[in-house]
Amino acid sequence: MVQHIAGYCETQKIGPLTGICLPPLEESVICDYSAFTPDEADMTVPIGIYDDPANHYQGPTSISLVNDNITIVGSAGTGKTNILLGIIKGITEYYTPEEVNIYILDFASLMLVGIQNLCYVSSVITSRDDEKLKTFFNTISEEIEARKDKLSDMGYGSFQSYRKAGKKDMPEIVIMVDNVVAFKEMYPECVDIMTVILRDGLSVGICVITTSAQ
């Protein structure tokens, strides 16, 4: 029966059906973003190739710097810091330093200290920078209040609507916290103010991206 069906399909030039599963990704994945078009209002950034077997999809995926705070979860050595570096690379590809400012709190491997001279990076803070961390939180808290007043005076309900109107003179602020568990353990007094930033920041153009092993 199998031979008969195979012979019939060959004579009728009927090709095989598409397999149920997509082929596995290569060991080395090349991310081709040539077809990617960033959403100016949502400030989207490509982060890599997404393998989604349930929806039969393999292809580029992106995140929004405006819509959500983001947590990257994975055990040690799975590439959490590399994803942060990929996000930074995406930012530099599609946006200018006038559109995006990055603050980095590196409580992990200190790999991110090496990019502190990048023109997009306003500051890199480590576990040894007590005074610098205190200044950072004061600065961000004041910035949140100033942005609330500015957006209200201009008649915009959120930073996203501000971007949709074509405005670009107020940059998106991206705060990256590599190893948020270590940050909470070392600076428990700063947890409340970080919670306020997470709660109020998105509406005024401040996105927090954290990594965690838990």
Secondary structure by P-SEA (a helix, b strand, c coil): caaaaaaaaaaacccccccccccccccbbbbbcccccccccccccccccccccccccccccccccccbbbbbbbcccccaaaaaaaaaaaaaaccccccbbbbbbccccccccccccccccccccccccaaaaaaaaaaaaaaaaaaaaaaaaaccccaaaaaaaccccbbbbbbbbccaaaaaaacccaaaaaaaaaacccccbbbbbbbccc
